[in-house]
Amino acid sequence: MRPLDARGELVVSICTKGQFAPSNDLKGMRALAEAAHQYGFPVTWIIKPFTVREAASELREWHDRYGDEVAWFSEGTPLNKAEAELEEMRSLVTWQKVVSTGQTKYGLAWATTYERLGIEGVWGRCYEQTDADHICDRGSPHGFYYLRPDNYKAPRLEPGGVISVPWLSNDPNLIFWCGFQSSFTFDPDDPIIMGFLGAGRTEYWRALVDEFRVQTNYNTFVPLIVQQEYSSPMLQQSLKPMDELFTYFKEKGIKVVPLAEAVSRYKKAVGPLTPPTYGVYKNLGTLDIVRNPLPGRHFTLEQVSKPLASTDQGAPFNGFYTTRRDKPAGKRFYFHPEGKKFYEHGKLFVYYDRNGLLLFDEGTAKPVRISSYLEIPVGKTGFDVLPEMSHFFDTAKFIPEVKIRQAASGRDLAIQIDIEPFHANPAAAKRLPYGVMVWGDFRAYRLPAGMTEGTAIVGDQGLFVPFVLQVNTPVQWAVTLRKEQDGQKTE
């Protein structure tokens, strides 16, 4: 088994949704369209039938000239009227197939309806969000995955189904440490109000694009969703930064496609099941614009010394919250047990598969955060955090410790991993997704055949081994890596 060297594809989609005000829509739609189309980039318009009727000639022209896609914004539609509304959309949009939809939270009935009606991708999931817009998707994967019909926040276990697409892409590293989703994202409104983005000051975005490019070393497909609502009050303020972002895409030769094509490319790249997905993200808090945000910002981030047990809004888990807003002062609070600022951490290794989401602080072998998909309680499709072990919710103490021993002999490197048993806790009763990250450069070695799915040498970052732990049961695991002979090519 060779090291991960996927040389995969980074694919961008520019998405926008309507706000149920067709008479005011066209001005914003035309401004956003012009921003993207001057680079030849298509836009995916996630809208209702009445907006299609209002802008039919423009939408048709934009599709013909630039490849724009019309998607059905099914949010707000009663389930018993869904099929009729989609039929109306398809009768109006005669120039393409309508196979993408948008909705932020939904249950089994909607998921099965989407499958029955031929929907291939559902846009709108908000990675790590726990408060804004009364959405709580904390615990979901950050990228694409085949969604579980009874809980869209987790990957499906069986082959096939509908792909879950995030509302927008964001920075897994800084968003985890600051505990606040609407900050380090590819929705320009978010970093603008935090002071991390402005006209002529897009260095944070460019650095984050570079981080997404790096992930193609570990995955065959890497999606990046840019989102700006064409009816946003901040649209004019965001056009210049977006222009600079689109210029960077063009300079780097990054492919920009409509949402349906991105979903199709993902399915072709990964097959019928959500695959193990890897990410290594630098901490971009070292950038000056993050340490010294622009003036005029709406929020600042401030650390507290204790877990947050109360807040004005948001979803708790185990009695705690990830963030709290101080409305008069415009502050967002976050917690870390060792008092480290969100910008003081190193790289973050992020991994997800059908069992769970795991995050690792650089140099630490055990996860700093586990979100389990193995024992999701019924009803967690609404305003609920998926079961999680982390310092934010005072559940990090339940993450099992691990010991690693390495012994080199000639071309061989023996590695032994000992994991202590986990005990029933608020996040896991019987089974727990777990993993061990052995940080280091193992590219000179190869793994033997027959390793557990997900086991990989992650570029020059480390050896990763996933496990599913059983309650009260320790684990001992050993492997011998064989170094390639000089001049011998890794298979």
C-alpha positions in Angstrom: 0.0 0.0 0.0 1.6 3.2 -1.2 1.6 6.6 0.6 -1.3 8.9 -0.3 -0.3 10.8 -3.4 -3.7 11.4 -4.9 -2.8 14.3 -7.2 -6.5 14.9 -7.1 -8.7 17.7 -8.5 -9.7 21.0 -6.8 -13.1 22.0 -8.0 -14.8 25.3 -7.2 -18.6 26.1 -7.4 -19.9 29.6 -7.0 -23.4 29.4 -5.3 -26.1 31.9 -4.4 -29.6 31.7 -3.1 -32.6 33.9 -3.4 -34.5 35.6 -0.6 -38.1 35.4 -1.8 -38.1 39.0 -3.2 -38.3 38.6 -7.0 -39.0 42.3 -7.7 -35.6 43.2 -6.1 -33.7 40.2 -7.3 -32.5 41.2 -10.8 -30.1 44.0 -9.8 -28.2 41.8 -7.4 -28.3 38.8 -9.7 -26.8 40.9 -12.5 -24.1 42.3 -10.3 -23.0 38.9 -9.1 -23.3 37.4 -12.5 -21.0 40.1 -14.0 -18.4 39.5 -11.2 -18.1 35.8 -12.1 -18.8 35.9 -15.9 -16.0 38.3 -16.7 -13.7 35.3 -15.8 -15.9 32.8 -17.7 -17.0 31.3 -14.4 -20.5 29.9 -14.1 -22.8 30.6 -11.2 -25.3 28.2 -9.6 -28.6 30.0 -8.8 -30.5 28.3 -6.0 -33.9 29.9 -6.4 -37.7 29.5 -6.4 -39.9 29.2 -9.5 -41.1 32.8 -9.2 -37.5 34.0 -9.5 -37.0 31.9 -12.6 -40.0 33.5 -14.2 -38.7 37.0 -13.3 -35.2 36.3 -14.7 -35.8 33.7 -17.3 -34.2 35.4 -20.2 -31.0 36.2 -18.1 -30.8 32.8 -16.7 -31.1 31.2 -20.1 -28.5 33.5 -21.6 -26.1 33.0 -18.7 -26.5 29.2 -19.1 -25.8 29.3 -22.8 -22.8 31.6 -22.6 -21.2 30.7 -19.2 -22.7 27.4 -18.2 -24.8 28.8 -15.3 -27.0 26.3 -13.4 -30.5 26.8 -12.0 -31.1 24.8 -8.8 -34.3 24.5 -6.8 -34.4 26.2 -3.5 -36.8 23.8 -1.7 -36.5 25.4 1.7 -39.8 26.9 2.9 -41.8 24.7 0.7 -44.3 22.3 2.4 -43.3 18.7 1.8 -46.7 17.9 0.3 -46.1 20.6 -2.4 -42.5 19.7 -3.1 -43.1 17.6 -6.1 -45.4 20.1 -7.7 -42.9 22.9 -7.2 -40.1 20.9 -8.6 -42.2 20.1 -11.6 -42.9 23.8 -12.1 -39.2 24.5 -11.9 -38.4 21.9 -14.5 -41.2 23.2 -16.8 -39.7 26.7 -16.6 -36.0 25.6 -16.9 -36.1 23.9 -20.3 -32.4 24.4 -21.1 -31.0 22.1 -18.4 -31.9 19.3 -16.0 -32.8 20.5 -12.5 -30.9 18.0 -10.3 -29.6 20.3 -7.5 -31.6 21.7 -4.6 -30.9 23.8 -1.5 -32.2 23.3 2.0 -30.5 23.8 5.4 -32.3 21.3 7.6 -34.6 18.4 6.8 -35.6 14.9 7.9 -36.1 11.4 6.4 -39.2 12.4 4.4 -37.4 15.1 2.5 -34.3 13.0 1.9 -36.3 10.1 0.4 -38.4 12.6 -1.6 -35.2 14.0 -3.1 -34.0 10.6 -4.1 -37.4 9.7 -5.6 -37.5 13.0 -7.6 -34.0 12.6 -9.1 -32.2 15.2 -7.0 -28.4 14.4 -7.0 -27.1 17.1 -4.6 -28.5 19.0 -1.7 -26.7 22.3 -0.9 -27.0 24.1 2.4 -25.3 22.2 5.2 -23.3 24.5 7.6 -20.2 22.8 8.9 -19.6 23.6 12.6 -22.5 26.0 12.8 -24.3 26.0 16.1 -26.1 29.3 16.3 -26.5 31.6 13.2 -29.8 31.3 11.2 -31.0 28.7 13.8 -28.9 26.1 12.1 -26.8 23.5 14.0 -24.8 21.2 11.8 -21.8 20.9 14.1 -20.3 17.4 13.7 -21.0 17.0 10.0 -18.1 16.5 7.6 -16.7 19.6 6.0 -16.7 18.3 2.4 -19.0 16.3 0.1 -20.5 13.0 1.2 -23.4 10.7 0.5 -25.9 11.8 3.1 -27.7 9.5 5.5 -31.4 9.7 4.8 -32.5 9.6 8.5 -29.8 12.2 9.4 -28.4 14.5 6.7 -25.5 15.5 9.0 -23.8 12.1 8.7 -22.6 10.0 5.8 -24.7 7.1 4.5 -23.6 3.6 5.2 -25.2 2.0 2.1 -24.0 2.7 -1.5 -25.5 5.5 -3.5 -27.9 8.2 -2.6 -27.8 12.0 -2.6 -24.7 14.1 -2.1 -24.6 16.6 0.8 -23.0 19.9 -0.3 -21.9 22.6 2.2 -23.4 26.0 2.1 -19.9 27.3 1.9 -16.3 26.1 2.4 -14.3 27.3 5.3 -11.1 27.0 7.3 -11.3 23.8 9.4 -8.3 24.8 11.5 -9.3 28.3 12.7 -13.0 27.6 12.9 -12.4 24.7 15.2 -10.2 26.6 17.6 -12.3 29.8 17.7 -15.6 27.7 18.1 -17.4 30.0 15.7 -18.3 29.0 12.1 -19.3 32.3 10.6 -15.9 33.8 10.5 -13.2 32.1 8.4 -15.2 31.2 5.3 -15.7 31.7 1.6 -18.8 33.7 2.2 -17.3 37.2 1.9 -19.8 38.7 4.4 -18.3 36.5 7.2 -14.6 37.5 7.0 -15.5 41.1 6.1 -17.5 41.5 9.4 -14.6 39.9 11.3 -12.0 42.2 9.6 -10.1 39.4 7.9 -11.1 40.6 4.4 -11.5 43.8 2.4 -10.9 45.4 -0.9 -7.2 45.0 -1.7 -6.7 42.8 1.4 -7.5 39.2 0.3 -4.3 37.6 1.5 -6.3 35.4 3.9 -8.5 34.1 1.1 -5.5 33.4 -1.1 -3.7 31.5 1.6 -6.8 29.4 2.3 -7.2 28.6 -1.4 -3.6 27.4 -1.2 -4.5 25.2 1.7 -7.3 23.6 -0.3 -4.9 23.0 -3.2 -2.6 21.1 -0.8 -5.5 18.7 0.0 -5.4 17.4 -3.6 -2.2 15.6 -2.4 -4.3 13.4 -0.2 -7.7 13.2 -1.9 -8.9 12.5 -5.5 -11.5 15.2 -5.3 -11.5 18.4 -3.2 -14.5 20.7 -3.4 -14.5 24.4 -2.6 -17.8 26.3 -2.4 -17.9 30.1 -2.6 -21.3 31.6 -1.6 -22.7 35.1 -1.6 -26.4 35.9 -1.6 -27.2 38.1 -4.5 -29.7 39.9 -2.2 -27.1 40.4 0.6 -27.0 44.0 1.9 -23.2 43.6 1.7 -23.1 42.5 -1.9 -21.5 45.7 -3.2 -18.9 45.7 -0.5 -18.0 42.1 -1.3 -17.7 42.5 -5.1 -14.1 43.8 -5.0 -12.8 41.0 -2.7 -14.6 38.4 -4.8 -13.1 39.8 -8.0 -9.6 39.4 -6.4 -10.5 35.8 -5.4 -11.7 35.0 -8.9 -8.5 36.5 -10.3 -6.6 34.1 -8.1 -8.6 31.1 -9.3 -7.8 32.1 -12.9 -4.1 32.7 -12.1 -3.8 29.2 -10.5 -5.8 27.4 -13.2 -8.4 26.2 -10.8 -11.5 24.7 -12.3 -14.8 26.5 -11.6 -18.0 24.5 -12.5 -21.7 24.6 -11.6 -22.9 22.6 -8.6 -24.4 19.7 -10.5 -21.1 19.1 -12.3 -19.1 19.3 -9.1 -21.4 16.6 -7.6 -21.1 14.5 -10.7 -17.3 14.8 -10.6 -17.3 13.8 -7.0 -19.3 10.7 -7.6 -17.1 9.7 -10.5 -14.0 10.2 -8.4 -15.0 8.4 -5.2 -17.5 5.7 -6.4 -20.8 4.9 -4.6 -19.6 5.3 -1.0 -18.2 8.2 1.0 -14.5 7.4 1.1 -12.0 8.2 3.9 -11.2 11.9 3.5 -8.1 13.5 4.7 -7.0 17.1 5.3 -4.0 18.9 6.8 -4.5 22.6 7.3 -2.0 25.1 8.5 -3.0 27.6 11.1 -3.4 30.8 9.1 -3.7 32.9 12.2 -0.1 33.7 11.6 -1.2 36.1 8.9 -1.1 39.8 9.9 -4.7 40.4 8.8 -5.9 37.8 11.2 -3.8 39.0 14.1 -4.6 42.6 13.3 -8.0 42.7 11.7 -9.2 45.6 9.6 -11.0 48.5 11.3 -14.8 48.7 11.1 -15.4 45.1 11.9 -18.5 44.0 13.7 -17.1 41.2 15.9 -13.9 40.4 17.7 -12.8 37.0 19.1 -12.0 36.8 22.8 -10.9 33.9 24.9 -12.5 32.9 28.2 -11.1 30.8 31.0 -13.9 28.4 31.6 -16.2 26.3 29.3 -19.3 28.3 28.2 -22.3 27.2 30.2 -24.7 30.0 29.0 -25.3 31.9 25.8 -27.9 34.2 24.1 -28.3 31.7 21.3 -26.8 28.4 20.1 -27.1 24.7 20.6 -25.5 23.0 23.7 -24.0 19.6 24.2 -23.4 18.1 27.7 -24.5 21.5 29.0 -21.9 23.6 27.2 -21.6 25.8 24.1 -18.8 26.5 21.7 -19.3 30.2 21.6 -21.2 33.1 23.2 -22.0 36.4 21.6 -21.7 39.7 23.5 -24.1 41.9 21.6 -23.3 45.4 22.9 -19.5 44.9 22.7 -19.6 42.8 19.5 -17.5 40.0 21.0 -17.4 36.3 20.3 -16.0 34.2 23.1 -14.3 30.8 22.9 -12.6 28.5 25.3 -9.3 26.5 25.4 -8.3 24.6 28.6 -4.6 25.6 28.3 -5.3 29.2 27.4 -4.0 29.0 23.9 -5.4 31.5 21.5 -7.0 30.3 18.3 -4.1 31.5 16.3 -1.4 29.9 18.4 -2.0 26.3 17.4 -0.1 24.5 14.6 -1.5 22.3 11.8 -4.8 20.5 12.2 -5.2 17.0 10.7 -8.9 16.4 9.8 -10.3 13.0 8.9 -13.8 11.7 8.2 -15.3 8.5 7.0 -18.7 6.8 7.5 -17.9 6.2 11.2 -17.1 9.7 12.3 -15.1 13.0 12.2 -11.7 13.2 13.9 -9.5 16.2 14.4 -5.8 16.1 15.5 -3.6 18.9 16.9 -0.2 18.9 15.3 2.2 16.6 17.1 -0.6 14.9 19.1 -1.4 11.3 18.4 -4.8 11.1 19.9 -7.8 13.1 18.5 -8.5 16.5 20.0 -12.0 16.1 18.8 -14.3 13.2 17.9 -17.8 13.4 16.4 -19.3 10.0 16.2 -21.7 8.8 13.6 -22.0 5.3 15.2 -24.6 6.2 17.8 -26.5 9.3 16.7 -29.6 9.6 18.9 -32.9 9.9 17.1 -34.0 13.4 16.4 -30.6 15.0 15.9 -31.6 16.4 12.4 -32.7 19.7 14.0 -31.0 22.2 16.2 -28.7 19.7 17.9 -25.0 19.0 18.1 -24.0 15.5 17.0 -22.3 13.5 19.8 -18.9 15.1 20.4 -15.8 14.7 22.5 -13.9 17.9 22.8 -12.8 20.5 25.3 -15.7 22.8 24.2 -18.2 20.5 25.7 -16.1 19.2 28.7 -16.0 15.8 27.0 -12.4 15.7 25.9 -11.6 13.8 29.2 -13.4 10.8 27.7 -11.0 10.5 24.7 -8.8 7.5 25.3 -5.1 7.9 25.7 -2.7 6.2 23.3 1.0 5.1 23.5 3.1 4.6 20.4 6.4 2.7 20.1 8.7 2.7 17.1 11.7 0.5 16.5 13.8 0.6 13.3 15.8 -2.4 12.0 17.4 -2.2 8.6 14.7 -1.3 6.1 11.9 -2.1 8.5 10.1 0.2 11.0 8.0 -1.6 13.5 5.2 0.5 15.0 3.1 -0.6 18.0 -0.1 1.3 19.1 -1.7 0.7 22.5 -5.1 2.4 23.1 -6.7 2.5 26.5 -10.4 1.5 26.7 -13.0 4.1 26.5 -15.9 4.2 29.0 -19.5 5.1 28.4 -20.0 8.8 28.3 -22.4 11.5 26.9 -20.9 11.1 23.4 -20.6 7.3 23.1 -22.1 4.3 24.9 -20.9 1.2 23.1 -18.8 2.1 20.1 -16.4 5.0 19.3 -14.7 6.1 16.1 -11.1 6.7 16.9 -7.8 7.2 15.1 -4.1 7.6 15.8 -1.9 10.1 13.9 1.8 9.2 14.1 3.2 12.5 12.9 6.3 12.4 10.7 7.5 11.8 7.2 6.9 8.1 6.3 7.0 8.5 2.5 10.1 6.3 2.3 8.0 3.4 3.6 5.1 1.4 2.3 2.3 -0.3 4.3 1.6 -4.0 4.0 -1.5 -5.1 2.2 -4.7 -5.7 4.1 -4.7 -2.6 6.3 -8.1 -1.3 7.6 -9.8 1.1 5.3 -8.6 4.6 5.9 -5.1 3.6 7.1 -2.7 5.7 5.1 0.6 7.5 4.9 -0.6 11.0 4.6 2.1 12.6 2.4 5.0 13.9 4.5 2.7 14.6 7.5 2.3 11.2 9.2 0.9 7.7 9.4 -2.8 7.6 10.2 -4.7 4.6 11.5 -8.4 4.6 12.1 -10.2 2.3 14.6 -13.7 1.6 15.9 -13.3 1.0 19.7 -15.6 -1.1 21.7 -16.6 0.1 25.2 -14.2 -1.1 28.0 -11.9 -2.8 25.6 -8.3 -1.9 25.1 -6.6 -2.1 21.7 -3.2 -3.3 20.7 -2.1 -2.9 17.1 1.2 -3.4 15.4 2.5 -3.0 11.8 5.9 -3.2 10.1 6.6 -0.7 7.4 9.2 -1.6 4.8 11.4 1.1 3.4 11.8 1.1 -0.4 15.3 0.3 -1.7 17.2 3.1 -3.3 15.9 3.7 -6.8 12.9 1.4 -6.3 9.6 3.0 -7.2 6.7 2.8 -4.8 3.8 0.8 -6.3 
